[in-house]
Structure formats: structure tokens, C-alpha cells
Amino acid sequence: MKVFVTGADGLLGANLVRALQAAGHDVRAFMQPTSKARTLDGLDIEIVRGDLLDEDESALDRALRGCEAVFHCAALIDMRVPDSLMWRVNFEGAKRVVDASLRVGVRRFIQTASASSFQFGSATAPGDEDGPFPPAYRGVAYMESKAAASAYVLEHVARGGLDAVLVAPTFMLGPFDERPSSGELIRQFVVRRIPVVSPGGRNFAYVGDVAQAMVNALRQGRTGETYLLGGKNLRYLEFFTLVAQAVGIAPPRGVLPKGIVLAVGHVGSAAGAIMRRPVLMNRRMARFACLDTFYDPSKAIVDLSMPQTPIEQAIEESVRCLRQHGHI
């Protein structure tokens, strides 16, 4: 099958392209004209350069023509960018890909949603695909723009014009994270030798497992369904202890009280306002760092045959990639 992949040079896209090739599919990779990423070097794929925000609709139509399936992975994840840009890329960009797919007659559409569109839970009662949009994320451009894009896809499924499946990855780790993206969490811990961590936690997934589940969604995914693509729920103390073991440095010594984390966030926001530039830790990021954003990937494991690679391997491969590109 000829498949079209947006954001093909990113962490998820680069792993997805390889998984698609391994399954025997022909890949047409869509990349920004200015991208210098080397994550696709040496692969036997067709590369098309363009901008999802290009006002010329015919350009995207030409790029999509001849493809039977679309994997829309392109998105902005850096919450420090202006909200307007976040909405343009994550919502308007997705809307343009959906509309073009309808115009050229794509047979199946795989939308990369976000686990953050669903209410998270605790270690004993993790969140799932039936959860509502989390109140904690109201007003946050990344989460709201991704949720709006998913709603647009489902709207066209309901109209009967689009055969689409939504996949919602949690926090991904693994190879081909050249920039880095999610690997930045590991990089900051290693470079700064952070002695204590925040009290929250999250669900960590091996990006190779996510890519395989997405490939399987081509034939196994049910139209209009959403699948949380997750792995292991870990508190940050557990996670960074595993990172320290993989890198060979001292593990964190303890967990900061929530009040101190929030206070640091307030100071960061004030400093950012004075310097007029984004900071690593602001009020919003501090609040998120105290949440337990745990999810249950059972539906994807059953319906999409999603593998569950040990998180230790995901960390080791992420560390190897960071070292390869000189980030640590």
C-alpha cells in the first residue's frame, strides 16, 4: 500500500516510516522545506517537501495523490511557542490534511491524537479512551488544539466521508529523536544532574511499540475509534532512577514537596516575564509536573496488537540517541 506520512522526520514519524517499510508498504514522506533532520537518511522512500499551512490547496492535493492511506503525525509539541502558532499547526494543519484526503479519495486516515485529550487517572485507576477532556488542561493551547483536531476528524467520520482511526500516544521514548523532542526530559536531568524530582508521574511508551500499533491500525483499527498508545505508568522518582542507571550517574535522592515545585514555577514565570523569553519551568509546567497522568493502554494492546517493550529498553535507546547526536 502507498502511504503518506506527515512529520515523517520527527521522533514518531521516523520510527513509523521504518515500521511501515518493514510491513511492506511504500512510503511517501512529507517534510518541511527547511528541515535538515537526518532521521530518514538512507531509506528507500519518496520524500516530498512542503508546508501544511500553504494557502495553495492544490500543492497538498498533489502531494497526496496516489496514496491509499495517510498518517498525520506532524504537530507542534513545544508549549513555549505562541498559542496562535500552536493552533495554526495542530488544528489548521490537521484540517488541511483531512480536507485534502477527502478531495483525493484516500481510503484510510490515521490521525495522531494525544493522550492528553482524555482524563488521566491514578496508578490504581488509570485513565482510558472514555475519559473527558481534563479540566487541568483547559486553556492550554497544545492540549486544546490537539483535541480540536481529533474532533474535526471524528466529525467527518460521522458524516460518512472519512474512514479514520485515531491513535493517542502517551510520552514516547526511543531512537531517532535527533532534535531532541521527548528526549529533552532525559537530557535536562542528565546535564543538570538534578538531585530531586517533582512528585508527579506519567505514562511512558516505547516509540517503536507506538509505531507498530499505528501500522496495525491500517487493518485492525475500527473506524471512528480512538486508541491510547501507552506503556508503563511511572512516578518521576522511578523513571529518573532508571535513567540514572542507564547513563551511569547518581539517581535522584528524593521528591520535592508539591508546594516547593509550584513556588519554583511562580519564580520562573516572573523571571520569564522580566526577560521576555520562555523559561524551562513556569507556573503551568510546575503544575503539570505534580500531576499523575497515568493511562491504561489495554484497548490498543488487544485491538491493535500493540507490543509492550520494557521501558528500560526505551530509556536505553533514547540515551544512545542523545549521545549519538551530542546532546549528552
N, C-alpha and C positions, 0 to 999 in steps of 0.2 A: 504494500500500500504506500502511496506517496503521501507524506505527511508534512505539514507546515508547522514550524516551531518558532514562536516569538521569544525574545530574550534568550536565544539559544546559547549565548556565550557566558551566561551567568552560572552561578553555582548549580541551581536546579537544571537549567537548560542544557549545560554541558554534560551532566550525568544522564539526562533524559535522552539526548541525541545518541549517546552510546548504547543505552538500553534499547532504543528503537532499532538501531542498526543490528544489534545482537539478535533481535526478534525478526530480522529480515525485511524491515521497512526501509524505503528510500526517504531521505530527509532533505527538506529544503529549509535552511536555517535563515531566519530574519534577524539582522543585526543593525544597530545604529551606524550611520556612515562614519562617525568619528571613533567607533570602538577599536581599541588596539589590543583587546584581550587575546591571549594565545591559547585559550582553553579548547579550541576546536582545531588547532594545528595538526596536520597530518591525517585528518579524517576524510574519507571519500564521501563528501556531501556537497550539495549545491548551496551556495551562500548568496543571499540577496540582501542588499543594504538599502535601508530606507528608514523613515521616521513615521511612527504610528500617528503622530499629530499633524502629518502633512495634510493640508487642506484639499489636495488633489486626490479625490477618492479613487480615481482610475488607477493610480500608482499601486495602491494596496490590492485592488482587484487583479491587476496584472501579476503581482507577486503571489497571490493565492491561486490563480487559475491553474487547473490541472491537479490540484491536491484534493484528496478524498477526505482527509481529516486535518483538524487544526488543534494544536496545543498552545493555548495562550498563557505564557509564563511571564512575559515582560511586566515589570512593576517597579515602582519606587518603594524602598523599604526604610530609607533613612528619615526618621521622624523629625530631623532638624531642618529639612527643606521647607520652603514656604507652603502653606496649606493649598494655595491656588495651584501650584505646580503638582503637588501630590494628587489633587483631584483631576487635573488635566491628564496625567499619565495613567493613573489607576482606574479612573472611571471613563473619561473620554476615550482613552486609548482602547480599553476593552470594548466599548460601544462601537468604535470604528471597526474592530476586528470582527465582531459579531455581525454587524451590518454587511460588511464585505463578504463574509462567509455565506450569508443568506443570498446575496446577489449572484455569487458564482456557483452556488449549489453544492457546498461542502456537505458530506454525508454525516460526519460526526464531529462534534465540537467538545473539547476538553478544556474547561475553564479552571485555571489555578486560582482558587479562592484562598481564604485564610482561616485558620482555626480560631483566630481572634473574633470572628463573626459570631461565635457561639459561646454561651455562658460556660466559663471554666468551672471546675469543681475542686474538691479536696482529694487527698490521696485515697481515702476510702470511698468517695463518691465522685469520681472524675466526670467532667462534662462530656456530652456527646452531641450528635448532629441534631437532636431535638431541642437543644437549648436556645433561648432567645439571644438577641444581641446583648452583650454585657453592659449593664449600666455604667460600670467603671470606665468604659471606653467611649462614652458619649462625648462628642465634641473633639475627638481625636481624628485628624484627617486621614491617617493611614487606615485605621480600622473602619471608619465610616465609608471611605472611598472604595475599599475592597468589598464591603458588604453591599454597597450600591451597585457595583459591577455585577456581583452574583445575582442580585435581584433582577437586573436587566436581562441577564441570560435566562433566568427562570421565567421571566415574563414572555420571552419568545418561545420557550418550550411550551408554555401553557397555550399559546396561540396556535401551536401545532406546526410551526415553521422550522423549528430548530431541534435537532437531535443532539442534546447536550448532556454531559455529565460534569458535575463539579467535584473537584478534589481540593481538600483544605489541609495543607501540610502544617505541622507544628514547627518547632525550631529545628532546622536542618543543619547537620554537620557532616563533613566528609571531604572528598577530593575535589579538585578543580575550583577552589574558592580563591581565585587569583587576586581579587581586589584588596582585602577580603570583605565578605559580607557578614554572614553569621559568625565566621571565624574570628571576627573582631572581638567577640566576647572572650575568647580564649587569649587572643593577643594582648588585650588590656591586662588580663590577670597575670600573664607571664612577664610582660615588660615592666609592669609597675610593682610586681612582687607584692600583691595586695594581701595583707596579713589576716584580714577579717572580711566576711561577706555579709550580704543582706539576708534577711530572714525568709525570703520567698523561695519559689521554685517554679519549674516549668516542665513541659513535656519535650524531650529531645528525640529526634528521629535521625536515622542514618539516611543521607540523601539518596544513596543507591536503592534503598528499600522504597522510598517515595517514588523514584523514577520507575521502578519495576511495577509498582501498583498503578501508575499512570498509564504505562504501556498496556497493562492488563485491562484497564478501563475501556480501551478501544472496543473490546468484545464482551467483557464481563460486566461493565458498568450499566446500570439501569437508567434509562432516560429520565432526566429530571431529578435524579438522586444526588445527594452530597455525601462525600466520604471523608472523614477525618483521617488523614495520613499521619499517624503518630508512632511513637516508640515507647521510651521509658520515662516515667514520671520521677523526677529527682529534685530534692531541695538543693539550693545552690551550694551548701556546705558539702553535700555528697558529690555534686558534679565537679566542683573545683578541686576536691580531693583527688578525684580520678584524673583530672587534667594535670595536677602536680605530679602524680605518679608517672604519667605518660611523658612529661617533659623532664623529670628528674630534679624537681625543686621542692622546697618545703611546702607542705599543704597549709591551707588556712588554719589559723589557730582557734577561730570561733566565729560566732554570729553577732553582728551588731544589733542592738535593740532597734525596733522599728522607729522609735522617736528620734534617735540619732540619725538614721538614714534619711528621714523626712527633713530634719534640720539641715543636713548637708545639701539636700535638694533645694531648699529655700535659699541657702547661701549661693549655690550655683546659679540659680535663676537671677539673683540680684547681680552677681558678677557678669553674667551674660548680658544683662540689660545695660550695665555700665560700659562694657567693652563692645557692645553692639555686634556680637557674633555668637553662634551656637556654642554651648558648653557640653561636656561629656555627661554631667549629672545635673539635671534641673528638677524642679518640683514634680513634673509629670513622670520623669524617668525614675525618680526616687519612690514615688507612689507605686509604680509598676513593679519595682524591684522587691516590694514587700508582699506581692500577691502570690498565691499558689495557683498557677494557671495549669492545672492538670486536666488531661483529656483521656478518653477511652477510644482506642483505635480498633475495637473488636469488629465493627461493621466492615472496615476495609480489609481486615485480616481474613474474614470469612468470604465476603463477596468479591474482593479483588485479589485474593491470594497474596496479600502484602507480606513480604518477609519481615522478620524481626531480628535484625543483626544486633549483636550485643553492642551496647552504647560505648563500651571500651574501644571497640574497633573504630567506631565513628570518630571518637576523640583522637585516636592514634593517627588516623588518616588525615584528619583536619590539621593536626600538629605537623605532620610530614609535609602537607601542602604549604602551610605557613612558613616552614623552614625553607622549602624549595624556592619560594618567591621572596625570601629575605625579610619576612615580616617579624620573625623572632629568631 
